[in-house]
Amino acid sequence: MNRAIKSRLSTEDMNYFPDEVIEHIFDFIASHRDRNSISLVSKSWHKIERYSRQQVFIGNCYAISPERLIRRFPCLRSLTLKGKPHFADFNLVPHEWGGFLHPWIDALAKGRVGLEELRLKRMVVSDESLELLSRSFVRFKSLVLVSCDGFTTDGLASVAANCRNLRELDLQENEIDDHRGQWLNCFPDSCTTLVSLNFACLKGETNLSALERLVARSPNLKSLKVNRAVPLDALTRLMSCAPQLVDLGVGCYENEPEPESFAKLMAAIKKCTLLRSLSGFSEVAPVCLTAFYPICENLTSLNLSYAAELQGNHLIEFVQFCKRLQRLWILDSIGDKGLEIVASACKELQELRVFPSDPHDEEDNNTAVTEVGLVAISAGCPKLQSILYFCKQMTNVALITVAKNCPNFIRFRLCILEPTKPDHITSQSLDEGFGAIVQACKGLRRLSVSGLLTDKVFLYIGMYAEQLEMLSIAFAGDTDKGMLYVLNGCKKLRKLEIRDSPFGNAALLADVGKYETMRSLWMSSCEVTLGGCKRLARNAPWLNVEIINENESDRMERNEEDEREKVDRLYLYRTVVGTRKDAPPCVTIL
């Protein structure tokens, strides 16, 4: 009996169950993609899935309207929403591009949706939106904002004051105007439900007494990440109030503490026996770091990527005690020798991110990591699945070795600080090295390439990266063939980001149907012309084709008659609701 017949019979058998039973079975399926597939099986399953789906992920806030979302999933409880393209993290997207939250909150409030959780990334959030959110959803309990802007601590005050069931407030990498730090005082005395509180990105003063009272009356608080304004003695009191913490983010402690203060800190830390994750240390005296030695052996996650003041030897001394680490974010000041220590000590490591300590330093940085550290990590950490590695040089031999040592990579992002630098020993392109990575790592889903690369590497990617979903390219390739290899070969590709590469109209227009299965394509400083973009827009009405140009003298309307004019930035994405209405003057939608 073939697979199709078995599938049809199993579906027919399922239909004998009452809808309530099928809905209960659906509750065990968490993957958004699997839920989407389920809804396509039959009309009855579509209906059951529609009314049972409570969690929805939307990778582009302009791909669908909030009204349509509500009609599709009327029982929505948890929404994850993304706004600006990924390259906004690298200042390649105009600040005024869009991604506004308010239309979504307004529609959800008018639709009487029972929203309980909201996770946003790269969205424009206003105080008005947070005020409306806090007053419209009585059972709201979780707000996570990542790389968002447009709001102040007044908006946070509204959330604190009105969301009486709040369990999670997580603010990561946001640009927030801080109005005197009094928002923490707005949590009512009846608020005892907090499980997670992160305000590490706030730059202003903190109401320490309000914070201490809030932590003291939150017996279920598991995660606390404070900002730079929380001094060492206050941190000690907070930890004493919350020995149940599992995740701790600390602030700025650049001065060595008095012996008595240090002793109290040590005593508080020793009581936090459940602590498994540690982050922060934006500025810290090395002696303060030693206070955390007693809990190192229990840590599974460590983020020292902000600890720019710590020298490599201090990082090494700390990390070598963290033998159970599964996740490590650190600066390249740890050096290759430090990574060799990590490789020998952290055998459970699954994710590593090495960031540049000074990415804009034009002088030769002798502490920056190289291929030596990467090879050591791959040899010593057999469970490694995800890596982001900023380095000053790389070789094909090193990448081939890494591919052999770690075939289980699902994310591999290599960023050479000189983006077109070749193999520093042979002066050849790094095609063979990255080819080995995609050939050995069968489950690779995300890839960022760097260094001198020709079309050949994209041939390898198209041939072997069968599971690849997101690819980031910069300063790479020779001709349109490179991009075509990727588009034709990577059947599961969802996001393609390209900058400063020689790909043009031929690659863009070769297979317009491919974009129907992708979420988005970004091309900046490439060879694409206005005429090519117009043809794409005519041939693919299901796409929004956006031309972005911030330079007033080169606005598209001034060159609209010259179809040979190269576009500065092209962003195209699927949509079921047509052209958006809030595009700024620097964005032309074709």
Secondary structure, DSSP 8 states (H G I E B T S, - for coil): --HHHHHHHHHHHHTTS-HHHHHHHHTT---HHHHHHHTTT-HHHHHHHHHH--EEEES-TTSS-HHHHHHH-TT--EEEEE-S-GGGGGT-S-TTS--BSHHHHHHHHHTT----EEEEES-B--HHHHHHHHHH-TT--EEEEES-EEEEHHHHHHHHHH-TT--EEEEES-EEE--TTGGGGGS-TT----SEEE-TT--S---HHHHHHHHHT-TT--EEE--TTS-HHHHHHHHHH-TT-SEEE---B-S---HHHHHHHHHHHHH-TT--EEE--SSB-HHHHHTTGGGGGG-SEEE-TT-TTS-HHHHHHHHTT-TT-SEEEEEGGGHHHHHHHHHHH-TT--EEEEE-S-TT--S--TTS--HHHHHHHHHH-TT--EEEEEES---HHHHHHHHHH-TT-SEEEEEESSTT---TTT---SHHHHHHHHHH-TT--EEE--SS--HHHHHHHHHH-TT--EEEEES--SSHHHHHHHHHH-TT--EEEEES---BHHHHHTTGGGGGS-SEEEEESSB-BHHHHHHHHHH-TTEEEEEE---GGG-GGGSTT-TT-B-SEEEEEE-SS-S-S---TTEEE-
